Amino acid sequence: MSRDKAHILVVDDAPNTLEVIQRNLTAAGYVVYTVSGVPQAIEFLESNPVDLVITDLKMPRVSGLDLVRHVRENLKDMEIMMITGYASIEGAVTAMKAGADEYLSKPFTDEELIKAASRALDKLRARKTAQPGEDKQFHSYHGIIGNSKAMRGVFRSIEKAADSPATILVSGESGTGKELVARAIHYNSSRASAPFVPVNCGAIPEELIESELFGHVKGSFTGAHESRAGFFQTADGGSIFLDEISEMSPSMQVKLLRVLQDREVWMVGASKPRKVDVRILTATNKNLQTLVGKGTFREDLYFRISVITITIPPLRDRNDDALLLARHFTSKFAEDAGKPTPEFSDRALKALINYAWPGNVRELENLMQRLVVMNDATTIDVPDLPSLMRFTASRDKGLFRSLAEMELEYIKNVLSSVNGNKTRAAEILGIDRKTLREKLKQGEDPG
């Protein structure tokens, strides 16, 4: 919402009803105005911003339905709730067709009133967040999209940690944007003009990682035809980002610990070390404390790299950010494709909010790209979304499928969400590529 508190206008010709609704909604934290008829409501709306109109149906001179039609055809970014003591299915249908978002029958409880108002305002907030417009504030911090309380906490941590010489561990599930946070730390620091060198420790073969990190001298091993600097020398004066630090072997953990202690590196085959001035940032999607307990990650190294820890929350814990990200990515991919940016229906927005996003921001980005590329309509609706994001009525064998069938269906859904990228799917599922291949093979040929 554009204001700290939502503003609600209540329209009813019964003073007692106005007083009760105003008292309950004010107690719930809303700013509430009241008027006794439709003409007064129209006059009020011409000069006062309102998020939700709650109107009675039956009123003298002009009915609540006429107010609903007036709001829908003359005003934007406003939800409408109809209340009536003459409840009927026909009346509800008529109200919804006219443009009401909620329909509440009298007598209603305080809880029913507050829940209905909350639903309407949640729908408005989702639409405002996801749809582009001149009056919308875009929430981006060094390329990281988010305005949730959790992400604002991450941004504050970045600012506090940026100029500290301490090592930083960025933790979070796969796809949450750990490298973006590391980059934000670097480019928000006094080292911003020096190199930022990202290294995926899990992607470098064990036999090459020492040479890649620390460099080698000519003739130090077969194929070393010339001396070459490693990533640490390349990052001298700047920052090095060691992603997937948990994948380092025990022997490399020892060597990295020595670099952290002595601030110098030994090139492979060298007779003396070289001093380096490097800010070390690390990241992992695993629980390093658990790995320390299992003996696969050195405790002394863990304490060295986690002087400051910044944890990125998963997307399922900040669903409003999912709408900001959806808007950001659809705008980006539409511009790349030379298309108008599509809008989302209210039902699609609800589906995006309710989805768990196992692949986090990476999954959402892939989905938005696919929707923009494959959809020529100007509005994205629920049928355009992947099947796992849509409601499906029970099929004949729904509750009688084996666990293996359910698992295979989920694996295929995750694969679909990342455009068939098995490496990313394996990361999301928490298994390796070999296990993923085996499970897919078993599904194709269960024997």
Secondary structure as UniProt FT lines:
FT   STRAND          7..11
FT   HELIX           15..27
FT   TURN            28..29
FT   STRAND          31..35
FT   HELIX           38..45
FT   TURN            46..47
FT   STRAND          52..56
FT   HELIX           64..74
FT   STRAND          79..84
FT   HELIX           89..98
FT   STRAND          102..105
FT   HELIX           110..130
FT   TURN            134..135
FT   STRAND          140..141
FT   TURN            142..143
FT   STRAND          144..145
FT   HELIX           149..161
FT   TURN            162..163
FT   STRAND          168..171
FT   TURN            174..175
FT   HELIX           178..187
FT   TURN            190..193
FT   STRAND          196..200
FT   HELIX           201..203
FT   HELIX           206..214
FT   TURN            218..219
FT   TURN            222..223
FT   HELIX           231..234
FT   TURN            235..237
FT   STRAND          239..243
FT   HELIX           245..247
FT   HELIX           250..262
FT   STRAND          264..265
FT   STRAND          274..275
FT   STRAND          279..284
FT   HELIX           288..294
FT   HELIX           299..305
FT   STRAND          308..311
FT   HELIX           315..317
FT   HELIX           319..337
FT   STRAND          343..344
FT   HELIX           346..354
FT   TURN            358..359
FT   HELIX           360..374
FT   STRAND          379..380
FT   HELIX           382..384
FT   HELIX           387..389
FT   TURN            396..397
FT   HELIX           398..400
FT   HELIX           403..417
FT   TURN            418..420
FT   HELIX           422..429
FT   HELIX           433..444
//
